[in-house]
Amino acid sequence: MVLTPAAAERVSALTPTLTPRPKFHVTRKLVGVPKWPLVLLTAVYTINVSDQFLLSSMFPLLKREFGLSDTALGILSGSYLISVTLGTVPFGALADRYSRTRIIAWGTAFWGVTMIFTGMASGFFMLLLGRMVLGLWDPCDNPTSQSLLADYYPVNQRSKVMGIYQMGQLVGFFLLPIGGLMGQAWGWRATFFFFALPAFVVALLSWRLPEPVRGVQERRHQRLESDESTVIASKLQGLSIADAYKHILRCRSYTASLVSSAVGSLFFGGIGVWTPTFLIRYHDLDIAEASTAIIVVALGGLVGVLTAGNLADFLTQSGYLSARIGVAGIARVISAPLFMAAFLVSYTPLMLLLFSFGALFLVGALPPLNAARVDVLHPDLRGRGTSLDAVTQSLASAASPVIYGIIADASDLRTAYLTLIPLAALAGLILLTFALASYRRDEQAVQELVRHDHARHVARLTGDGQELEEPVPMASHGSDPGAGTAQPLTGDHDAAASAEGVESLLRIEGLDFSYGPIQVLFGIDMTLPQGGCHALVGRNGVGKTTLLANIGGLLHAQSGQMFLRDQDLIGIPPEQRARLGITLMAAGQSIFPSLSVRDNLWFGGYHFAGSEGLVDDRLDEVLEVFPALGQRLGQRAGTLSGGEQQMVALGRALVAGPDLLLIDELSLGLAPTVTVELLEVVERIAGLGTTILLVEQSIGVALSVADTVLFMDRGRVSELGPAAELDADALALRLLESHE
């Protein structure tokens, strides 16, 4: 097809470089990774914290049956924290050296056994023994799970993952009134037995979880090519406990977060203990009402952990690389005035509203802070690092109710709250003052250590005996802030493209996809250079359409990486990929049948709303390219012929002005004359600068329009070379042989 002179003058309107690419909030789904480990570990967290809330709701029943004093009940509660403190560090060390899934499975199973033992208690000392043993098993979960989650899920989604995981603790908070109701109906022993049962189920499921390789996400994030199932040794693995903690504490951002958490825990460690009493004394609620009202902490916290986790990841991806520390610090600072107002007002509904917003910011600081802590700890030290933080928080939380009580005895409970609330703001300021300044350097130091470990591993495999220079252990110690910046490493495809002076537009590495148990794509490695038309040929059923759907975002691979220039596409939904410059013409379903032709064409410009002038110019030119459509603008697209529907689909792609156009079976079911007409337009689009990936079964069609040809068979892609150098008969024979 030859464009009219008028269209030729306006051809620049269709150039993809004119398409606006405004910045927008890139959101990511947890795709390409199994969601089951996150769900299961969150459930383990809920179960392991349930007894903390369960015991306090059983106090009246235990007091009545065993005649216990308030002091004895306090000892039962405090003994748990002592045991947690004693058990956390050993479990952290075990988590860095042994199978973490097995540690969680065994620890949770023994937790269930101990719950049953506690439910069979015949007196105070048996209860005390049960509580202390429960405290020893509790640390098998949190430090170990955070280390696991860091290796299960991508670095750029770490705050979001930690937010979902933190929901486990908040869901456990809802068990406070539930446990009380169950105790009244069944008795405290049956309640303990009932809560023990889920532990055995999750223990069995945890045993079956695959153990991820430590540091695999850091290597993937830096695009270090290696077998992800291979354990890469680190010199940090051989450190003694003392040397390991010295190494950890040299990290300034980690130490600042440690101090911040301890200071903050002196305030919020007593909220759950004293707030029901505050509501009873100052708002005239009864015990049941006060216990139920305290659930607003959990409700506000649920909103906070999900919002803050997503916000921190979004800001990080938008270029604010220290956003995880920043969000956590600001959230803690904001929580202080909200709590201050909540404990000053006398109107109960307003108090609870302010209290819930304070909880939103206070608890919302945890996911980004936990993610930041993992970022600055080497994969082989994360168990010990998170366990040390847990011990510090446990000690501060244990002291918090006592401090509240001392101040309340000296003055009153409101004064106690108003005295301790500023500690939340102080905790945030510590993060913003000390951790924020060194976080990026510490994170880069960890990435440098991971790269060094990887380089030593590769050198051993290749037999290269060259000694590698040791990296600086912690970049925040007198190092240049710009030194050691972690730059993503590029693969061989990019190196080759750079050598030839051709920019890589799309890069796919190790892409696997399955429909249930049936695997369709097997480790796809493919690179498309900027510009040109590239044909992907192969027989039916080899995965061509599935590959295009993965690139377009309609399907999500189970593993592998995909980049549009330097933009990681994994987890980005299809509508946002369109805004990034990817348009998919799916076979047989590329139009909206119920919409008019005009609306279908206009829809191509939806992702750059506000540029109506450009859309109008492109629409006018499309109608000159396809004059038959100009007479049917008001007609429903579903009533058009097959060839005309393909014209509408291709016209919408012209309006969209994509950087990458994916076309699936353009010629399928069309008359030869229509196919020729469409292929001329495809060539024109490629000439304007759009990169085209064309899936075709017809060898003749593919060779007539493509610059290069890719061949797909049994879920794998290979490059055949320039189309001009390929023989159609030989290629057709290869296609036939692939059926065998």
N, C-alpha and C positions, 0 to 999 in steps of 0.2 A: 504494500500500500504506500502511495506517495502522498504526503501531507500537502494540503493546499498552501498557496503562498501566504495566506493570512495566518494559517497555523504555523508555518515555518518561522514567521516573524515572532510568534509568541512561544516558540518552543522552549525558551528559557523558563517559562512559568512552570513547566513540568520537572525542572531540574530538582533532584532531591535535596541539594544544598540549600534551596530556598525554603524548604519545609521547616517551620519553627520547631525547635526542640526545647521548650521551656522546662526549667527544673521543676520537679514534682516529688512528692513523697513516695519514694520507692518502698513498697511493702513486700515482705517475703513470707511465703508459707513454709512450714516445715516439710519440705519435699526433698526427695532424693535421699532421705534418711528415714530410718524406721521410727515411728512415733511410739511404738510399744514400750521401749525402755524408759522413756520419759513418763508415760502413764504409770508404769509399774513402780518406778522409783518414787514418784509422787505418792502413790498408795502406800509404799513402805514408810515414807516420812509421816503420813497421817497416822498409820498404825503405831509407829514408835513414839509419837508424842501423845497418843490418846490417853495413856495411863497418867501422864502429868495432869491432865484436866479431869480425868476420871476420879482420882483419889480425893480431890477437894470436894467433889459432889457426894462422895461417900462418907465424909467426916461425921455427919449426924448419926448414921447407921453404925459406924465403927465405935463411936463414943458410947452409944446405947448398949451395944453388945458386949464390949470389953471394958466399959467403964473408964475409958481413957480421958486424961486431962487434956486441956488445950496445949500444954507444953509437949505432951507425948505426940499429939497430932502434928505439932510443929516440927518435932524431931523426925517423924516419918517423912514429912515433906522435904526437910533440909538434907536428910541422909541421901536422898536420891541425887541431889546436885553434887554432893561430895563424891559419890561413886562415878557420876558422869565425868567429873574432873579427873579422877584417877584413871578412868578407862579410855579417855579420848586420845591422849598422846600415843599409847601403844597401838591403838587401832589405826591411827594416822600413819605410823611407821609401817604397819602391816599392809596398809592400802598402797603404799609406794613400792612394795616388794613382791606381793603375792596377788593372786587372782581376786579382784575386787568383787566380782559377782558372787564368788564363793564366800567371801567374808560377809557380805550382806545376807546371803541365804542362811549360813550357819547362825549368824548373830540374831536374825529375825526369828528363826526356829527356836533358839534357846530363850529368846524373849517370850515367846508364846508359852514355853514350858514353865518359865518363871512366873508368868501371870497366873497359870493354873495353880502353881505352888502357893502363890500369895492368896488366891481364893480359898485355899484349904487351910489357911492359918488358924491356929487354935489360941493364939494369944499375941501380945504386943511384940515379943521378941521374934516370933516367926514372921509377923508382918514386917518388922524392921529388916530382917534378913532378906525377905523377898524384895523389898524396896531397894535395898543396896545392890542386890544382884541385878535387878532391872536396870539400875543406873549404869552398871558395867556393860550391859548389852546395848544400851542406847547409842553410844558413839560408833557402833558398827555401821550406822546409816549415813549421817550427814556428811562427814568428811569424805567418806568413800564414795557416796553418791555424787557429790560435786566433782570429784576427780573423774568419775565415769562420764558424767554429762559433758564435761569438757572435751572428752575424746569421742563421744557419740555424735555430737552436733557441731555445725560449722561455727567458726570464730565470730563471723558477722551476725550470728543469731544468738549469741551466748546470753545476753541480757534477757531476751525474750524467753529462752529456755529456763533460765534461773527464776524468772517470774512465775512460770507455770509450776515449777518445782516448789516454790515457796508457798503456793496455794495449799500444799499438803499440811503445813503447820496451821494455816488458818482454818482449814476444814476441821482439823482436830479441835480447834477452839469451839466449834459448834457442838462438840460432844459433851461440853459442860452441862447444859440443861438436859440433853438426851440421857446422859449417864445417871443424872438424878432421877429422872422419870423411871428408867429401867430398874434402878435400885429400889425405889418405892414399890414397884410392881412385883419384882422377882426376888429382891434381896441382893445384898452386895456381893455375895459369893457367886451367884448365877451371873451377875453382871460381869465380874472378872472373867469367868469362864467364857462367856459370850464374846468378849473383846479379844480373847486369846485365839479364837478359832481362825479369823482371817490371817493371822500371822503365819500359820502353817501353809496356807494357800499361796501367799505371796513369796514365802521362802522357797517353795517348790518352783514357782515361776521364775524367781530370781536365779535359781540354780541353772535354769535352761537359757538364760541370757548369754549371748556371745560376749566374750571379753575383748573390748577394742584395744588396739595397740596404743600404748602411751605416746602422745605427741602427734598422732596421725592427723589431727585437724590443723595443727600448726604447720605441718609439712604441706598439707593440701592447700592451706591458705596462702602459703608462699610459692605454691606451684612447684614444689620439689618432686621430681619424677622418681618414684620408687614403688616397689610392691607394698601396698598398704597393709598387707598381712604380715610383713616382716618386722620383727622387733629390732630397733636400732639402738645399740648400746650407747649409754652416756657415762662419762666419767663421774657424774654426780650420783650414779647408782651405788658406788662403793663408799660413799661418805658415811662416817659414823653419825650417830644421832646428834652428838654435840656439834660436829662440824656442819651437819645439815642445817641445824637451827641457826648457827652462826651465818651460814650462807643466806638463809631466808631473811634473817633480821637485818642484813646489810642492804636489803631492798627498801629504800626510803618510803616509797608509796605503800608498800605492804605494812611497814611499821606504823605509818601514819594511820592507815585504816584499822590496824589493831588497836591503837590508842583511841581512835574515834569510836569504835564499837564498844570498848570498855567504858568510856565516859558516857556514851549514850545509854548503855545498859544500866548504869546507876539510876537513870530516870525510868526508862520504860520497863525495867525488870520488875518493878513493883506495881505496875498498872493493873495487871490481872488480879493481884492479891488485894489491893486496897480500894480500887474503884467501886466494887459493890458496896463496901462499907461507906465510902464517901456518898454514894447515892442514897443509902439508908439514912445517914446522919443529916445530910444537907438538903435532900430532895424528898424526904419522907416516903421513900419506896419501901416495900417489904422485901424479904429475902428473895422470894421467887421473882418479883419484878426487877430487882436489881441484877440478879443473875442473868435474866433474859435481856435486860437493857445493855449489858456489857457486850452482847453479840455485835453491837454496832462497830466495835473495834475490828471484828473479823470482816464485816461487810465493807467498811471503808478500806481495810487492808487488801481485800480481794480486788477491789477496783485499782488500788494503788500499785500492787505488784504487776498487774497486767499492763497498766498504762505506762508506768515508769520503765518497765523492761522494753516495751516496744519503742518508746520515745528515745531511750538511750541508744538502741541499735540504729534507729533512723538517723539521729544526729551524727553518730559515728560514720555511717555510710555517706552522709552529706558533707563530710570533710572536717567535722569537729571531733578530732581523733581522741580527745580526752573527755568525751561527753559522758562516759560511764561514771567517772569520778565527779564530774560537774553536776550531773543530775542527782546523784546520791547526796552530795553536799548541800545543794540548794534545797532539796526536799527536806532534809533534816532541819535546816535553818527555818524554812517556812512553817514547819510543824509547831515550832515553839510558840509563836503568838496565837496560833489557833488553840493550842492546849491551854495557854494562859487565859484566853477569853472563856474557854469552856468551863474552867474551874472557878471563874469569878462570877458568872451569871447565875441567877437563882431560878430562872425559868427553865424547867426540865427539858421540854422539847428542843429549845434552843441550845441547851447544854449538850444534849445528845447529838444534835446536828454538827455543832462545832467539834465535838469529840470525834465524830466519824471522819470529818475532814482532816483533823489532826492525825488520826490513824492512817488515813489515805497517804499522806506525805511521809509519815514516820516509817511505816512498813514498806511504802513504795521505794524507799532508799535501798532496801536490801538486795533486790535482783541486780541492779547495775553495779552495786558495790561488790557483791559476790562474784559477778562476772569479771570485774576489774581485778579482783584479788587473784582469780585463776589466771588472768592474762599475764600477770607479773611473776607468777611462780612457774618454774620449770616443770614440765610434765612429770618428772621423777621426784618432785618435792611437793606436789600438790596435796597429797594426803596429810603430810606433816604440817604443812602451812595452814590448811583449813582446820586441822585439829587444834593447833595452837590458838587460832582465833576463837574456836569454839570454847576452849578452856577459859580463855580470858573473859569471854562473854558470860560463861556460866558462873565464874567467881563474882563478877560484877552483879549479875542478876541475883545471885544468892545474897549478896550484901544489900541489895536495893531495898527489899521489904523491911530489913532491920533499920536502915537509915530513915525510911519513911516513919517507922514506929518511934524512933528516938526523937525526931523532930516533932511528931504529933504529940508525944508525951510532954515535950518541953513547951509546945504552943498549942497547935491544933492541926488536924489533917489537911485543911485547906492551905495552911502555911507551908506544910510539908511539900505539897504539890507545887506551890508557887516558888518554893526554894529550889526544887530539883528540875523543874521544866527547862530553865535556861541551859541545862546540860545538853539537851537535844540540839540547841543552836550551837553550843560550843563544839559538839561532835561534828556538826556540819562545817563549821569554820576550820576545824583541824584538817578536814578533807580538802577544802578549797584553798587552804594556805600552804599545806605541806605536800599532800598526796598529789594534788593537781599539777604541781610544778615538776614532779619527777616521774609521773605515771608513764608518759610516752617513752622516756629514756629506759625505764625499767622493762617496759613491754618490748622495746626494740632489742634490749640485751637478751631477753629470753628467746626471741626469734633468731638472734645471731647464734646463740648456743645451739638451737635446734638445727640451723643451717650447718654449723660446724660438725655436729654429730652426723648429719646426713652426708657431708662431704667425706668424713673419715670412713663411713660405711661404704660409700661408693669406691673410695680409694682401695679399701681392702678387697672388694669384689673384683676390681679391675687389675689388682696386683700392683698398683702404683704405690711404691714405698715412700714417696715424698712426704716428709714430715709437715704437718699442717700447723700453722701458727695458732696458738691458743687464743680464743677470744677473751675480751675483758669480761670477768664474771658478772659484774653489775654495772651497767652503763651510767648509773646515777652517781657513781663514785669518781668525781673529778673528771668525768669524760666530757668531751665536747657534745653539746646537745644535738648537734647535727650529725655526729659521727655514728656510724653503725645503723643508719636508718634502714629499716627493713623494706627493701624494694622487692616487689613480686618478681620471681625468676621466671623467665620465659622458656618454653619448651623448644625442641628441635625445629618444629614447624615455623615458629616465629623467627628463629635464627636464620633459617633458610630464606624466609620471606624478606627479612631485613637485608640479607646479603644480596638479594636480587633487586633491592630497591622497591619492593612491592609491599604495601601495608596490608596486614592481615585484618580482615573484617570480622570473620566468624572463626572461632577455634573451638573444637570439641575434643575432649580428652577422656578416654575410658568410659564412654557412655553405655550403661546397661539398662535395659528396660524389659519388663515382663508383664504379661497379662495373667495375673494370678501365678500359677506354677509354670506357665509356658513362657520361656524367655524368647524374646524376639530380636533385641539388639544386644550384641556381644562386644563390649569394649570398643565402641566406635571411636576412632581417631580421625579427625578430618579438619582441614583448614581451607577456608575460602579467602582468596585475596580480594582486595578492594576492586570492584568493577568487573564487568564482563558477565557472560551467561555461562553457567556451568550445569551440564545435564547429568542427572543421576539415573542410570538405566539399570534394569534388572527385571527378572520375571515377577509374576504375581506372588505375594506372600513372603517376600524376603525382608520386608520391614521398611520400604521406602516411605510409605505414607506415615508409618509410625515415627520415623525419624523426623519428618517435617512437622508432625504434630508436637513432638518434643521441642523442636526449635521454636515453634510458634507459641508454646506454653499451654497447649490444650492437653498434653500429657506430661507427666513428670517422671523422669528416670529415677531408678532406685539408687544408682551411683554414677559417678563421673562428674565432669566439669564442662561448662559451656560459657564462652565469653563473646560478647559483641564488642569488638575493640577491647577496652580494658574493663568493661562492665560485666560483672559476674551475673549470669542470667538465672542461676539456680534459685528456685523459689519465687521468682517474679511472675505474677499472673499474666495471662495473655493480653488483657487490655493495656497493661503497662508496657509490655514488650512492643505493642503497636506504637506507643508514644516514644519509645526508644528508637523506632525506625524499622520494625519487622512487620511485614504484612504477609498473611497466608491466604492463598486462593485454594481452598480445600476442594477436592474432587467431588463434583455433584452437589455441593452445598455452599456455594460461594455467594449466594444472593439471599435477600429477605423476600420470599415470594409474596407476602401480603402487602409489602410496601410498593409504592410507585417507583418507576425507573428513576425519576428525579431524586426521590428520597434515598434510594440505594446509592446513587452517585454522590449525593451530598454527604452521606454517612462516611465516606472516605476521609473527610476532613474533620471528623468529630474530635480527634485528639489534639488539634491545634485550634480550638475555638477562640474566637477573637480575631481571626485572620480571614474574615469573610471575603475580602477583596481577592485574596489569593485563591480561595475556593472557587469564586465566580470565574476567575481567569482560567483556572484549570478545567472547570466544568464546560466552559465555552469551547476550549480546545478539544476536549474529549468528544464533544458533539460534532466537531469537524472531522475528527479521526473516524468516528462511527456515526455518519449522518443518519443512518437508519434509526438510531435511538432518539434523534431529535424529534421525530414524528410520533414517538411513543412515550414521552416524558410523563404523562399522566396515567399511563397504563400500568396495571399491576405486573410486577416483574415475573411472577409465577406463570403468567399467561403467554410469555414469550417463547420462541423456539429455543432449542438447545444452544444453537450458535449465538443467538441474540443474548441469551443469559450469560454466556461466557464473555460477550462484549461488555455487558454491564459490570461483571466481576472485574474484568481487566480495566475498564474505565474507572471503577472505584479505586483500584490500585494506583492509577495515574493521578487521581485526585489526592490520594494519601501521600504520594511522593516518598515512598519508603527508601531507606538505605539498602535493605535486604528484602527482596520479593521472593516468596516461596510459592511455586506454582505446581500443583499436583494434577497430572494427567490433563494437560491443556487440550489435547486433540481427541480425547476419549469420546467416541460417539458422534463426532462432527464430520460433516462433508469435507472432502479434500480442499475445495475452494475456500471454505470458511477457515479451515486450519491454516492455509497459506496466508490469509488475511490477518489472522491473529498473530502468526509468527512474525510478520513484518512489524507489527506493533511491539511485540516483545523485543525485537532487535532495536527498535527505536528507543524503548525504555532503557535498555542496556547502554545505548549510545549516550543517553543523558546522564549516566553515572550511577544508575541503580545496579546493584549486584543482584543477579538472578540465579536461584537454584531451581532448576526445572526437572521434575520427575517425569520420565517418559518411558513407555514400553516400546514405542515405535523408534527403531534405530534410525530410520530415514529422517524423521522429525528432529530427533536429538542432534544428529550430525549437521543438519541444515542450519540450525540456529545457534548451537553452542560454540563457545571458545575452547572449553575443556570438557572432558567426559570422565565421570566417575562411575564405577561399576559396583553394584551391591549384590551380594549373594550370602545367604545363610546368616543374615544379621551383621555382616561386616562390609566395610567400604574400602575399595582400593582405587587409586587414580590411574586412569589409562593414558592420559596425556592430551595434547592438543587435538581437537576434533579434526582439523585439516589433515593430520597425519594418520588417521585411523581408517581402516578399510571396513566398509559397511558389512560386507559378506562375512569377514572374519569375526566381527563383533556380534553379528546375528548368530553365527555358529557357536560362539562362546555362550551366548544367552541360552541357546537350546541345550548345550551341554550342562548348563547349571541345573537343568530340570532333573538330571539323572542322579 
